[in-house]
Amino acid sequence: MIRKLLIAFSLLAFPALAEPFSHSGYTLGCDEAGCTVYSAGFLLTVANDGSTPARIISKLANMEALTAVNLKGDLGELGDSSAPLTLTGLSVKTDDLYQDTLRYIQGGWKPKAEEAPFSVQINGLQWQEVTGGEVTATLLISPGDACADGTTPGGIALSLYLMGGDPAEAACWQVEYATDTELDLRDFKGDQGQVAFERVSN
């Protein structure tokens, strides 16, 4: 499903005119310039310039990060992984299956069996791999019930792909187990198998 949406969105990148947009996503935060939301593999910017009604900007600004929402409006020209979005409608998606898990896994995690100074930092829908204190990779998290290539691992799947990269090449991890201090993931596209992480920061 995600891959089909990404292909459809890529076709919208050619015309400069806005295209009607209606899909679900997640809030990522606001500042004076506007707000950012995630939807179907893209980071969408909602500018606070009058194009989106002030009441919708205010509503977005008062939502907790990673609130599942239904979005309606007009999508601007797509870049590699982002696009402007003018909103005409916004509502909370009350039946979302991934919101609570996404909020729960925020923070820093280190593989239990990893001796090298490697860790993962999850901030919003951004997954950063850190080695020796240096960020070595930044990927976008796309949650769903299937990997980007259609593989269905069961439960919640986290597809991880380089922003602007090919979604079909995304890594895919199944969330097997999570507590306040432990996160167990299973690699469904690579050869790492199950990896048990322990929390190192919130």
Backbone hydrogen bonds, N-H to C=O, Kabsch-Sander energy under -0.5 kcal/mol:
donor,donor_aa,acceptor,acceptor_aa,energy
5,L,1,M,-2.2
6,L,2,I,-2.4
7,I,3,R,-2.3
8,A,4,K,-2.4
9,F,5,L,-2.8
10,S,6,L,-2.3
11,L,7,I,-1.3
12,L,8,A,-0.7
12,L,9,F,-0.9
13,A,9,F,-0.5
13,A,10,S,-0.9
14,F,11,L,-0.7
19,E,75,L,-2.5
21,F,73,G,-2.8
23,H,71,L,-1.8
25,G,69,V,-2.5
26,Y,38,Y,-2.1
27,T,67,T,-1.8
28,L,36,T,-2.4
29,G,36,T,-0.7
31,D,34,G,-2.9
34,G,31,D,-0.9
35,C,46,V,-2.5
36,T,29,G,-2.6
37,V,44,L,-2.7
38,Y,26,Y,-2.8
39,S,42,F,-2.3
42,F,39,S,-1.7
43,L,81,S,-2.7
44,L,37,V,-3.5
44,L,42,F,-0.6
45,T,83,A,-2.2
46,V,35,C,-3.4
47,A,45,T,-0.7
48,N,33,A,-3.1
49,D,47,A,-1.3
52,T,47,A,-0.6
56,I,53,P,-1.0
57,I,53,P,-1.8
58,S,54,A,-2.7
59,K,55,R,-1.8
60,L,56,I,-2.5
61,A,57,I,-2.5
62,N,58,S,-1.3
63,M,60,L,-1.5
66,L,27,T,-3.1
67,T,64,E,-0.9
69,V,25,G,-2.4
70,N,91,S,-3.3
71,L,23,H,-3.3
72,K,89,G,-1.9
73,G,21,F,-2.7
74,D,86,T,-2.7
75,L,19,E,-3.6
76,G,84,P,-3.2
79,G,82,S,-3.6
83,A,43,L,-1.4
85,L,45,T,-2.9
86,T,74,D,-2.7
87,L,85,L,-0.6
88,T,72,K,-3.1
89,G,72,K,-2.2
91,S,70,N,-1.7
93,K,68,A,-2.6
94,T,92,V,-0.9
96,D,93,K,-0.9
102,L,98,Y,-2.6
103,R,99,Q,-2.1
104,Y,100,D,-2.1
105,I,101,T,-1.9
106,Q,103,R,-1.0
107,G,122,I,-2.7
108,G,201,S,-1.5
109,W,120,V,-3.0
110,K,198,E,-2.5
112,K,196,A,-3.2
114,E,111,P,-1.1
115,E,113,A,-0.6
118,F,116,A,-2.7
119,S,130,V,-2.4
120,V,109,W,-3.4
121,Q,128,Q,-2.8
122,I,107,G,-3.1
122,I,120,V,-0.5
123,N,121,Q,-0.6
123,N,126,Q,-2.5
126,Q,123,N,-1.7
127,W,139,L,-3.1
128,Q,121,Q,-2.8
128,Q,126,Q,-0.6
129,E,137,A,-2.6
130,V,119,S,-3.1
130,V,128,Q,-0.5
131,T,134,E,-2.8
132,G,117,P,-2.6
134,E,131,T,-1.8
136,T,129,E,-3.1
136,T,134,E,-0.5
137,A,129,E,-1.2
139,L,127,W,-3.0
140,L,161,Y,-2.7
141,I,125,L,-3.1
142,S,159,S,-2.5
144,G,157,A,-1.7
147,C,151,T,-3.6
150,G,147,C,-2.1
154,G,145,D,-0.6
157,A,144,G,-3.2
157,A,155,G,-0.5
158,L,173,W,-3.3
159,S,142,S,-2.4
159,S,157,A,-0.6
160,L,171,A,-2.7
161,Y,140,L,-1.7
161,Y,159,S,-0.5
163,M,138,T,-0.6
165,G,162,L,-3.0
169,E,166,D,-1.9
170,A,167,P,-1.9
171,A,160,L,-2.5
173,W,158,L,-2.2
174,Q,186,R,-2.5
175,V,156,I,-2.4
176,E,174,Q,-0.9
176,E,184,D,-2.5
177,Y,184,D,-1.5
179,T,182,E,-3.0
183,L,197,F,-2.3
184,D,177,Y,-3.2
185,L,183,L,-0.6
185,L,195,V,-2.5
186,R,174,Q,-1.9
187,D,193,G,-2.6
188,F,172,C,-2.9
188,F,186,R,-0.6
189,K,172,C,-0.6
195,V,185,L,-3.3
197,F,183,L,-3.0
197,F,195,V,-0.6
198,E,110,K,-2.8
199,R,181,T,-2.2
200,V,108,G,-2.5
201,S,108,G,-1.3
